[in-house]
Amino acid sequence: MAKTHRHPETRDVQPRMLLAFGGGLLVFLALAAIGMKLAFNTTPSWLLHPANVSPETPDLQTAPRQDLVKFRAEEDRQLKMLGWVDRKAGIARIPIGDAMWALVSNGLPDWSQSDITASEPADCNLLGAAVPRTPQARKCQQQGGGTGR
């Protein structure tokens, strides 16, 4: 057998074409990134505007400790104040010290002995539907205020 001279294959990837493809891919990616940046505004809007200028953005606390001190002082002031919560309903606010003294001297009210008077039959129906087994619901039903359950 005779030795034949082998030549390199010509169907392999040519290095010049590989470099051209890689360079073209990099150029395409760079142009695509620039195009996306131009097409979509990705700059954060909060960097463009100074703080507390836009009415759409909330005001941030500049001194949270002082705000908390003021808030607690206002709560304490309301706890020591006498006034109406709802005048039409007859609900008043009394100072917390007076409320504790009244509770200690009079004790808790006995709710089991309270007389339930329903102004409308619907009141007894609501009471019976919400808590049907309570003595108040039975007393309301016995007074003829409604059927309940």
C-alpha positions as CSV (number, residue, x, y, z in Angstrom):
1,M,0.0,0.0,0.0
2,A,1.2,3.3,-0.9
3,K,1.1,6.1,1.5
4,T,-1.1,8.9,0.5
5,H,-0.6,12.5,1.4
6,R,-3.4,13.8,3.5
7,H,-4.4,17.4,3.3
8,P,-6.3,19.2,6.1
9,E,-10.0,19.4,5.6
10,T,-11.3,22.5,4.0
11,R,-14.8,22.1,5.7
12,D,-13.6,23.1,9.2
13,V,-14.4,26.5,10.7
14,Q,-12.1,29.1,9.5
15,P,-10.6,31.3,12.3
16,R,-11.2,34.5,10.4
17,M,-15.0,33.7,10.0
18,L,-15.1,32.8,13.7
19,L,-13.6,36.1,14.8
20,A,-15.9,38.0,12.4
21,F,-18.9,36.2,13.9
22,G,-17.8,36.9,17.5
23,G,-17.1,40.6,16.7
24,G,-20.5,40.9,14.9
25,L,-22.2,39.4,17.9
26,L,-20.6,41.8,20.3
27,V,-21.5,44.8,18.1
28,F,-25.1,43.5,17.9
29,L,-25.3,43.1,21.7
30,A,-23.9,46.6,22.2
31,L,-26.4,48.1,19.7
32,A,-29.3,46.2,21.3
33,A,-28.4,47.5,24.8
34,I,-28.2,51.0,23.5
35,G,-31.5,50.6,21.7
36,M,-33.2,49.2,24.8
37,K,-31.9,52.1,26.9
38,L,-33.3,54.6,24.3
39,A,-36.6,52.7,24.0
40,F,-37.3,52.2,27.7
41,N,-36.6,54.9,30.3
42,T,-34.9,52.9,33.1
43,T,-33.6,55.8,35.1
44,P,-35.2,55.8,38.6
45,S,-37.6,58.7,38.9
46,W,-36.8,59.2,42.6
47,L,-33.3,60.3,41.7
48,L,-34.4,63.1,39.4
49,H,-36.6,64.9,41.9
50,P,-35.6,66.4,45.2
51,A,-37.3,64.9,48.3
52,N,-40.8,66.1,49.3
53,V,-41.4,68.1,46.1
54,S,-43.8,65.8,44.2
55,P,-47.4,65.6,45.5
56,E,-47.5,62.0,44.4
57,T,-44.8,60.9,46.8
58,P,-45.5,60.6,50.5
59,D,-43.7,62.8,53.0
60,L,-41.1,60.9,54.9
61,Q,-40.4,61.4,58.5
62,T,-37.4,63.6,59.0
63,A,-37.3,63.2,62.8
64,P,-39.1,59.9,63.8
65,R,-38.0,60.1,67.5
66,Q,-39.5,63.6,68.0
67,D,-42.7,62.5,66.1
68,L,-43.0,59.5,68.4
69,V,-42.5,61.7,71.5
70,K,-45.2,64.1,70.3
71,F,-47.6,61.2,69.4
72,R,-47.2,59.7,72.9
73,A,-47.7,63.1,74.6
74,E,-50.9,63.6,72.6
75,E,-52.1,60.1,73.7
76,D,-51.3,60.9,77.3
77,R,-53.1,64.2,77.1
78,Q,-56.2,62.5,75.8
79,L,-56.1,59.9,78.6
80,K,-56.2,62.7,81.2
81,M,-58.9,64.7,79.4
82,L,-62.6,65.0,80.0
83,G,-64.8,65.3,77.0
84,W,-67.4,63.9,74.6
85,V,-66.7,61.1,72.2
86,D,-70.2,61.1,70.8
87,R,-72.6,63.5,72.4
88,K,-75.7,62.2,70.5
89,A,-75.1,58.6,71.7
90,G,-74.2,59.8,75.2
91,I,-70.6,58.5,75.1
92,A,-68.1,60.5,77.1
93,R,-64.4,60.2,77.9
94,I,-63.2,60.6,81.4
95,P,-59.7,60.7,82.7
96,I,-58.1,57.3,83.1
97,G,-57.4,57.9,86.8
98,D,-61.0,58.7,87.5
99,A,-62.1,55.7,85.5
100,M,-59.8,53.4,87.6
101,W,-61.0,55.0,90.8
102,A,-64.7,54.5,89.8
103,L,-64.0,50.8,88.9
104,V,-62.2,50.2,92.2
105,S,-64.9,51.9,94.3
106,N,-68.0,50.6,92.5
107,G,-66.7,47.4,90.9
108,L,-67.7,46.0,87.5
109,P,-71.4,46.2,86.6
110,D,-73.3,43.0,86.8
111,W,-74.3,42.4,83.2
112,S,-76.3,39.3,84.0
113,Q,-78.9,41.4,85.9
114,S,-79.2,44.1,83.2
115,D,-82.7,44.6,81.8
116,I,-82.8,44.2,78.0
117,T,-85.6,46.3,76.4
118,A,-85.8,46.0,72.6
119,S,-87.2,49.0,70.9
120,E,-88.0,47.0,67.8
121,P,-88.5,43.3,67.1
122,A,-85.5,43.2,64.8
123,D,-83.3,43.9,67.8
124,C,-84.3,40.7,69.4
125,N,-83.9,38.8,66.1
126,L,-80.4,40.2,65.7
127,L,-79.5,39.3,69.3
128,G,-81.0,35.8,68.9
129,A,-79.2,35.2,65.7
130,A,-75.8,36.4,67.0
131,V,-75.8,34.8,70.5
132,P,-78.9,32.6,70.8
133,R,-78.1,30.8,74.1
134,T,-77.4,33.9,76.2
135,P,-79.8,34.9,79.0
136,Q,-80.3,38.3,77.3
137,A,-81.6,36.6,74.2
138,R,-84.0,34.4,76.1
139,K,-85.2,37.4,78.2
140,C,-85.8,39.4,75.0
141,Q,-87.7,36.5,73.4
142,Q,-89.8,36.1,76.6
143,Q,-90.8,39.8,76.5
144,G,-92.2,39.2,73.0
145,G,-89.6,41.2,71.2
146,G,-89.2,38.7,68.4
147,T,-88.8,35.0,67.6
148,G,-85.0,34.8,67.4
149,R,-84.0,31.2,66.7
